Amino acid sequence: MASAACLLPGTTEITIENLMQTPEGRRVMSCLQCGVCVGACPYGEVMDYPPRRIIAMLRAGMVEKVYYSDSLLACVACYTCMYKCPRDIRLTDTILPLAKEQVLIHQPDLPAELQRALQNTLRYGNPMGESSRKRAAWVKTCPVPVRIFSEDPRPADVLWFVECYTSYYPRGQDCCRATARLFHALGVDFAILGNEEKCAGECGRLTWEPGLYETLMDYNMAVFGKYRFNRVVTSCPHAHNAFKCRYINFGFNYELHHVTPYLAAHLDRLKPMLRRKLNLKVTYHDSCCLGRQNEFFDAPRELLNAIPGVKLVEMTHNRGNAICCGGGGGGMWLDTYYKSKGYERLSERRIREALATGADVLAISCPYEVSRFEDALKVVGGDKKMVVRDVTELLAEALEV
Amino acid sequence: MKLIVLIKMVPDVVEELVIGEDGKSLDIDAVRMTLNESDDHALEEAILLKERLGGTVTVVALDSPEVDEALYTAIAKGADRVIKITGIDLPPPTRETALLMAEVLRSQPGLLPADAILTGSQAIDDLDGLLAPLVAHELGLPYLGILTRICPAEDLKSATVLKEFAGGLRGEFEVPLPAVLGVQSAEKPPRYVPVAKVRAAMKSAQIETVPAPARGDRELVCVSAMRIPEEAGAAEMLEGSPEEVSGKLCGVLAERGLL
């Protein structure tokens, strides 16, 4: 089961070769070869080298074979294998990303979409290749003022780390505007980094590209150092993951929250303001990084239950058993590749479960999921029956009287 | 096979373009520069040829913001030597670029003779694709451009190349080597190079610098004014069923005298 600590403290130079000299590496060696990881993995049946076999190959001194297989391109870093492992082996935090790094080095051709996303993230600080100078453009469309540190460097209580899909993607910006309104309603003293912010880089370290990750981390840490704030609240569970698992080893010592649990912690003050009755049947999709990685299962549900007229229903797979949207671990930029291999898209598998609940709304709390599930709804023909809304969007809607 | 690749940085159109105070050039401090896309393909083609036939790849570039990153990336991809021409106004027009590059190729030891000089067949500031033919003219070498494949003969005295034409046509040509070759696209998309490899190249490799040769009156044509396109009104979305939309569309076309 996921614990609070992550990965390997204080290490930058850990590779799969020297992993075995660390306590975590020795834990990997205690693998029972039970295969629960493979059975639980949403893409386990298409992988030549699922987690169990990678460990077996490592033990047999044959792990190099794994690097020349494209098997790990199907790993969406959903933490399911790690969550289910009876030996508490931190697969998603350690051995899988280390093996993936080697795949990146050994694979002659990366899928074009993923390559483009990595290059864009390095150059523009966001995977979609949007101008780094337009990152804060959404602020002009926000109904409440949003302070940008570079324009007004006074200390703030909260540094709101907005992240990429929330900053640029039009539906992600809806989540931003909702979050800003909720912060204002609660009287939160917050500021954002604006155009100085770059992707936290979780897609780097926890997937393929440690060099990209370190470049982004060095950059963001330097920007954090310019301003004074007490805590970091981020809209993106993947940024949360990056800060919690890696930045923390390199001087990140701020109190850290994701927006959803942060709002849930202020629910006693927020609830009286939620006066508008929404009359919706809602089902909630647990994001992998918030759910299995952090066990924030209750916070989003408490928030949804606090909205007047919301009836919360559960999907077959919920909480720790939730099926990944398929966007993690680089999967966000591998949809074309998965389709070409004939794999079922996980977002489509998940949306069928959501539709089966008969809910009007699929509530989410990760910015990757808006586009993934809205696209999936169109693909399976469910876009007339259900809409996708971030938890913050539903809360902000309920603020209106 | 001894290969030389000429690369240049061009304004990055992802970021906003800003016109400088003189009203006829871009404000170089405000725009971001990026490697010309077809130059990236020329580099990839050269690296593929080196991997296949052995030899060396030397990259020559004009100084520009962010050019060092492009040169270190070239090393990380497999280039052997990188040369930067310094001391120039940015970005020079195509003819000046060609003359500068040709002069450096002639004057720097160890560059010529080479088996082939590759460069991108176009750039966003050279849509005519004049750089490669002008360099070829200066060096007295044959030129072929808009290529998608280069297959040198075993004796490296000639190469069979694939040239793209409009309408999906392709022509196969034989060109004597050495030659200047304008690359439209490499056989494979330019490879991904992990950031760690670029960082390692920055630590271990050296960019050679060559001061730009003295400048004469090189431009035959010059820019007299530059303007940002004016924004027009928003698009009108026609909504409704396919029948309704087609009806509305016909209405719009008739209204504008197009039907």
Contacts between the chains, C-beta under 8 A, distances in Angstrom:
chain1	res1	chain2	res2	distance
A	104	B	192	7.7
A	104	B	194	5.9
A	105	B	194	6.2
A	108	B	191	7.6
A	109	B	188	7.0
A	109	B	189	8.0
A	109	B	191	7.5
A	110	B	192	4.8
A	112	B	189	6.1
A	115	B	189	7.7
A	115	B	192	4.5
A	118	B	192	6.6
A	119	B	192	7.2
A	122	B	195	6.3
A	123	B	34	7.5
A	124	B	14	6.6
A	129	B	14	6.2
A	130	B	14	7.2
A	131	B	14	5.3
A	131	B	15	4.9
A	131	B	16	6.9
A	132	B	15	7.4
A	133	B	15	5.9
A	133	B	16	6.7
A	209	B	194	6.1
A	209	B	195	6.2
A	210	B	196	6.3
A	211	B	194	5.4
A	211	B	195	3.0
A	211	B	196	3.3
A	211	B	197	7.3
A	211	B	198	7.3
A	211	B	199	5.9
A	212	B	194	7.7
A	212	B	195	4.6
A	214	B	195	7.6
A	214	B	196	7.9
A	215	B	195	5.6
A	215	B	199	7.9
